[in-house]
Amino acid sequence: MSIRRIAPLAIPAALLLASCGSSLDREGSIDELVESGLSRPVAECVIDTSVDEFGEDRVISDDDPTPEEEARIGEILFECMDSAG
């Protein structure tokens, strides 16, 4: 399975699993994405851009992402892959 199929599914899981109480575990989130197959620079970009775009409270929320948020997460992934190589 290609990274383009795995990563969009892994991003929301990494963001949810790496939250620690009421704050985001940035390094844990990055590590989860790297384990899913992303390079470290891409994973850092995805996490940082997601927090900038949605806010930390939304990123660590237990609520499922909306279809619009899922679409934007996919866009963030591809933007980060393009910029970070």
C-alpha positions, -999 to +999 in steps of 0.1 A: +000+000+000+014+034-009+021+062+015-005+083-002-031+058+009-018+052+044-008+087+056-042+104+053-057+076+075-028+078+099-029+115+105-061+117+124-051+087+144-017+101+152-032+134+163-057+116+186-034+090+200-006+115+208-026+139+228-016+139+265-044+151+287-052+186+277-022+193+255-007+179+223+023+156+225+040+171+194+069+147+194+047+117+200+024+128+171+054+133+148+068+098+158+034+082+150+034+098+115+070+087+109+061+052+119+033+053+093+058+061+066+062+098+064+096+115+066+103+135+097+102+169+079+068+160+064+055+148+097+066+179+115+050+200+088+017+181+090+015+184+128+025+221+129+002+230+100-027+211+115-023+229+148-020+263+130-051+255+109-074+239+135-060+250+168-046+226+195-079+222+212-095+208+180-065+187+171-066+169+205-104+168+206-121+133+210-146+143+183-142+128+149-130+152+122-158+165+100-157+156+063-144+191+056-116+187+082-107+153+067-104+169+033-082+197+046-060+172+065-054+154+031-046+188+015-022+195+044-005+162+038+001+168+001+012+204+007+037+192+032+049+164+010+055+190-018+073+215+004+093+192+026+102+167-001 
